[in-house]
Amino acid sequence: MQPKILLALLTTLLVTTTTAVPADFESPALDLEKRACKNVEKWEASGGCKTSWAGRCTTACKGEGWDRGCCQGTVVGTISSSHCFVGWNVCKCNCNKS
């Protein structure tokens, strides 16, 4: 083969393979997932007013969030003293759903 033709073929092959493969493989899927998980749902974790929510609230919310169809990695639990006696708290959860 002629050296010029071989060089042209190799250059063409190099250019087409580097532009054919996207640099960020997961970008379209993540964007689609983020758009699908925009609806926020809020609820109170089962158990009501307790004195022992510390260290258990987030775990309870994640377990209930799975049953509610929450998007992965969006479940958050916070401890609140609303409508409880002094020293007692409830666990309030929220997550994003599709």
Number of C-alpha atoms within 10 A of each C-alpha: 5 6 8 9 10 11 11 11 12 12 11 11 11 11 11 11 9 10 9 8 9 9 9 7 9 9 11 10 10 11 10 10 14 14 11 13 16 13 12 13 14 14 14 17 22 12 10 14 19 15 12 12 20 12 8 12 19 20 14 19 24 22 12 18 25 12 9 12 12 21 19 14 9 14 23 18 21 17 17 15 16 13 11 13 11 9 10 17 21 23 25 22 22 20 24 21 19 13
